[in-house]
């Protein structure tokens, strides 16, 4: 039983640290509720995943402060 629990904990740890992502990094953050809802609505309307919208927004921001 101890081996099974260890295996399960190890699998959960691997899933939370890697999540099977090869070209992306999982992050956790908190944003304003209204901003999130507007972004979520836009994502639902256009079919663009939130992760892609975050990529674009961050790239645009970094470009604007690089000048």
VEXMI-58067 format. One record per residue: residue number from 1; residue in one letter; x, y, z of N, C-alpha, C in turn. Coordinates in Angstrom, 3 decimals. Each point is the difference from the previous one (the first is absolute). Example, Ala and Ser with C-alpha at 12.3 -4.5 7.8 and 13.67 -1.06 7.14 Angstrom:
1	A	13.190	-5.690	7.800	-0.890	1.190	0.000	0.900	1.200	0.000
2	S	-0.350	1.050	-0.720	0.820	1.190	0.060	-0.770	1.090	0.730
% end
This chain:
1	X	0.819	-1.190	0.000	-0.819	1.190	0.000	0.868	1.261	0.000
2	X	1.091	-0.017	0.765	0.903	1.147	0.065	0.584	0.306	-1.380
3	X	0.364	-1.044	-0.751	0.540	0.185	-1.349	-1.032	0.628	-0.925
4	X	-1.248	-0.406	0.133	-1.068	0.547	-0.844	-0.208	1.474	0.310
5	X	-0.011	0.352	1.275	-0.174	1.403	0.387	1.162	0.834	-0.524
6	X	1.224	-0.490	0.139	1.167	0.721	-0.508	-0.107	0.184	-1.509
7	X	-0.373	-1.057	-0.714	-0.138	0.074	-1.448	-1.046	1.042	-0.368
8	X	-1.124	-0.017	0.697	-1.068	0.954	-0.275	0.485	1.425	0.253
9	X	0.681	0.226	1.115	0.504	1.333	0.312	1.009	0.455	-1.049
10	X	0.837	-0.923	-0.440	0.998	0.334	-1.019	-0.692	0.365	-1.313
11	X	-1.022	-0.752	-0.378	-0.736	0.294	-1.230	-0.698	1.352	0.089
12	X	-0.620	0.288	1.123	-0.664	1.292	0.183	1.026	1.119	-0.078
13	X	1.156	-0.186	0.632	1.059	1.001	-0.044	0.447	0.245	-1.436
14	X	0.209	-1.057	-0.758	0.420	0.150	-1.391	-1.061	0.710	-0.821
15	X	-1.248	-0.312	0.243	-1.080	0.637	-0.748	-0.076	1.487	0.317
16	X	0.228	0.381	1.253	-0.117	1.405	0.360	1.226	0.803	-0.398
17	X	1.161	-0.634	-0.098	1.192	0.749	-0.364	0.215	0.045	-1.508
18	X	-0.402	-1.005	-0.725	0.258	-0.068	-1.433	-1.277	0.165	-0.811
19	X	-1.031	-0.664	0.388	-1.294	0.022	-0.674	0.095	-0.393	-1.475
20	X	1.086	-0.640	-0.391	0.142	-0.438	-1.379	0.330	1.123	-0.968
21	X	0.351	1.164	0.504	0.298	1.141	-0.867	1.437	-0.084	-0.489
22	X	0.180	0.161	-1.308	1.341	-0.058	-0.567	0.524	1.385	-0.371
23	X	-0.862	0.865	-0.526	0.424	1.318	-0.471	-0.637	1.139	0.781
24	X	-0.585	-0.315	1.140	-0.691	1.012	0.777	0.341	-0.182	1.469
25	X	-0.215	1.024	0.784	0.211	-0.051	1.441	-1.311	0.336	0.687
26	X	-0.427	-0.860	0.891	-1.227	0.249	0.756	0.295	1.006	1.108
27	X	-0.884	0.999	0.134	0.145	0.988	1.065	-1.322	0.133	0.739
28	X	0.059	0.640	1.133	-1.203	0.297	0.757	0.071	1.462	0.397
29	X	-1.094	0.719	-0.194	-0.025	1.413	0.337	-1.424	0.409	0.326
30	X	-0.179	1.203	0.445	-1.336	0.528	0.277	-0.157	1.311	-0.759
31	X	-1.155	0.180	-0.635	-0.260	1.239	-0.726	-1.351	0.562	0.429
32	X	-0.224	1.248	-0.338	-1.250	0.680	0.298	-1.183	-0.796	-0.552
33	X	-1.050	-0.129	0.785	-1.159	-0.805	-0.400	-0.648	0.507	-1.283
34	X	-0.131	1.317	-0.131	-0.627	0.563	-1.202	0.856	-0.241	-1.235
35	X	1.311	0.172	0.139	0.893	-0.266	-1.130	-0.082	-1.456	-0.421
36	X	-0.001	-0.891	0.990	-0.093	-1.422	-0.312	-1.299	-0.309	-0.735
37	X	-1.114	0.539	0.477	-1.288	-0.299	-0.623	-0.049	0.503	-1.440
38	X	0.535	1.200	-0.238	0.039	0.537	-1.364	0.874	-0.876	-0.899
39	X	1.138	-0.422	0.524	0.896	-0.860	-0.779	-0.639	-1.352	-0.269
40	X	-0.655	-0.558	1.006	-0.682	-1.295	-0.145	-1.122	0.103	-1.020
41	X	-0.784	1.075	0.064	-1.081	0.208	-0.973	0.564	0.087	-1.419
42	X	1.106	0.737	-0.150	0.631	0.121	-1.317	0.502	-1.358	-0.482
43	X	0.599	-0.756	0.888	0.486	-1.337	-0.339	-1.152	-0.895	-0.451
44	X	-1.096	0.029	0.734	-1.170	-0.808	-0.360	-0.569	0.419	-1.351
45	X	-0.043	1.310	-0.246	-0.572	0.534	-1.244	0.858	-0.342	-1.218
46	X	1.321	0.075	0.165	0.901	-0.197	-1.139	0.539	-1.420	-0.123
47	X	-0.055	-0.756	1.092	0.574	-1.343	-0.014	1.506	-0.015	0.213
48	X	0.574	1.160	0.315	1.436	0.081	0.265	0.234	-0.373	1.463
49	X	0.856	-0.985	0.264	0.248	-0.408	1.392	0.582	1.147	0.835
50	X	-0.336	0.007	1.274	0.526	1.028	0.901	1.524	0.035	-0.025
51	X	0.636	-1.158	-0.077	1.471	-0.032	0.010	0.580	0.767	-1.189
52	X	-0.642	-0.100	-1.159	0.477	0.732	-1.180	-0.229	1.498	0.163
53	X	-1.127	0.373	0.617	-0.268	1.417	0.248	1.013	0.574	0.984
54	X	0.346	-0.777	1.030	1.033	0.448	0.934	1.342	0.148	-0.712
55	X	0.358	-0.953	-0.863	1.251	0.090	-0.767	0.050	1.314	-0.776
56	X	-1.079	0.291	-0.720	-0.058	1.201	-0.839	0.075	1.265	0.852
57	X	-0.755	0.032	1.096	-0.010	1.183	0.865	1.379	0.252	0.608
58	X	0.651	-1.049	0.449	1.331	0.151	0.603	1.010	0.448	-1.051
59	X	-0.068	-0.584	-1.194	0.912	0.388	-1.082	-0.196	1.469	-0.370
60	X	-1.258	0.428	-0.102	-0.281	1.400	-0.337	0.497	0.937	1.102
61	X	-0.195	-0.380	1.245	0.470	0.832	1.113	1.523	0.116	-0.019
62	X	0.677	-1.130	-0.135	1.463	0.027	-0.006	0.535	0.813	-1.171
63	X	-0.658	-0.085	-1.140	0.403	0.797	-1.158	-0.178	1.490	0.291
64	X	-1.068	0.355	0.699	-0.270	1.415	0.282	0.998	0.593	0.996
65	X	0.503	-0.789	0.920	0.952	0.536	0.978	1.440	-0.130	-0.470
66	X	0.221	-0.725	-1.076	1.340	-0.179	-0.555	0.454	1.219	-0.791
67	X	-0.919	0.826	-0.411	0.329	1.132	-0.880	0.646	1.131	0.743
% end
